[in-house]
């Protein structure tokens, strides 16, 4: 029987979005990695991992980090693989510059930079933008999340773009953004790295349709693995604690 490897989303699954991992969750993850191979799969770059994880986790030999939508692998704090996949930023730049103006759902707040585009392996199109002084506050995030849940600004953007560009995946990128990734270059590609040697289990908080964990969750199931759809870090932690006991 093949050993298990546990793959996990980061923001919203192991940590509160964009925040450092909390004490008990960090302790649980370190303990969990004594028993099971673990791999964090995130759309974020390595620099965000450094801000969110303590050295005891970053340099843990039994924890892999698949950053930038699974296109770059870090082990023991060092880059060991890079797919060199890139996204055609020039193709989307003019579209994204204008799309909020054309969207029938307009948010009442604006910031000095109304949205942010990170272009490398993926484009992270952030609805609120990031003020020059830093990240949107949690109050701003939560207010937008509540508004978007009722109004559906991000759903409109995804539904508008997806039929025009079928070679790309458009997903909810977190609380306040839309992720754009070329098909085959998203987190689902990580599954191929482990499936021959391990039975794969996946933790994710956005496994639903258009969620950014949906593609990798389907890939895990297709190769005979299993998934945990979690509501947040607390539920992930409790499942991990139970698995350690078993």
C-alpha positions, -999 to +999 in steps of 0.1 A: +000+000+000+013+034-009+018+060+019-003+091+021+006+126+011-016+154+023-019+184-001-034+216+013-045+250+002-030+277+024-051+309+027-085+301+042-074+265+049-043+266+071-043+304+077-068+332+078-064+349+044-031+368+042-024+363+079+004+344+097-005+309+107-018+308+143+000+291+172-021+260+177-025+254+140+013+258+135+019+233+163-005+209+148+010+211+114+045+205+127+033+174+146+013+162+116+044+164+094+061+139+118+036+112+106+027+123+070+042+139+040+026+173+036+026+197+006+011+233+007-003+243-027-009+280-031-014+307-057+008+330-037+045+335-042+072+323-018+076+357-002+041+354+011+049+320+026+079+336+044+055+361+059+029+336+070+050+306+082+076+303+110+111+288+102+101+256+119+075+250+091+093+267+062+124+245+067+106+213+077+120+185+055+086+167+053+067+198+040+068+209+004+057+242-009+041+246-043+038+283-049+025+304-078-003+281-086+019+250-083+044+262-108+074+266-084+084+240-058+103+249-026+119+223-003+138+232+029+134+268+020+150+265-015+136+265-050+141+231-065+117+232-095+102+259-117+078+251-146+086+285-162+049+287-172+039+323-177+006+339-186+000+362-215-003+394-195-005+417-226-036+398-237-055+405-205-041+438-194-064+460-215-094+438-207-088+441-170-081+478-170-117+484-183-137+455-169-147+471-137-160+502-156-182+480-178-194+457-150-230+465-141-222+459-104-202+487-090-188+487-055-193+519-036-157+522-023-125+529-043-088+530-034-059+550-048-051+519-069-085+504-077-072+470-085-039+450-085-027+427-112+000+402-104+013+386-136+037+356-135+021+322-137-013+337-130-031+370-128-046+379-095-072+405-103-081+422-070-114+439-067-105+463-039-070+470-050-044+477-024-040+512-010-006+527-011-003+523+026-008+486+025-034+458+024-071+465+026-082+462+063-102+432+074-131+455+078-128+465+042-124+429+031-154+416+051-176+445+039-167+436+002-173+399+009-208+406+022-216+429-007-202+405-033-222+376-019-254+395-025-245+413-057-222+389-075-196+412-090-169+385-092-194+360-106-203+385-134-167+390-142-160+352-143-191+345-164-182+373-188-146+362-193-148+324-193-167+319-226-144+343-244-112+326-232-119+288-229-082+280-226-080+297-192-095+290-158-113+319-140-119+312-103-126+331-071-090+338-060-098+344-023-120+369-005-117+398-029-101+386-061-104+366-094-076+343-104-068+338-141-046+308-149-039+290-182-054+255-181-028+229-172-008+255-154-028+256-122-026+238-088-040+206-103-006+199-120+009+192-085-011+159-084+011+144-111+042+149-090+029+126-062+003+102-077+027+074-086+042+071-051+015+083-028-022+081-021-033+117-022-055+136+003-064+172-003-076+200+021-093+230+006-118+257+015-129+266-020-137+233-037-170+244-050-175+253-087-154+283-097-134+280-064-097+280-067-095+245-052-119+230-076-095+219-103-070+202-080-098+185-060-111+170-092-076+159-102-071+142-068-104+123-070-097+113-106-065+095-095-082+077-066-075+102-038-098+118-014-107+154-003-117+173+028-138+204+020-132+226+051-147+258+064-115+273+076-083+267+096-101+255+127-118+226+109-085+217+092-067+216+125-093+194+141-092+169+112-054+168+114-055+162+152-079+134+147-058+118+120-027+120+142-046+101+169-058+074+145 
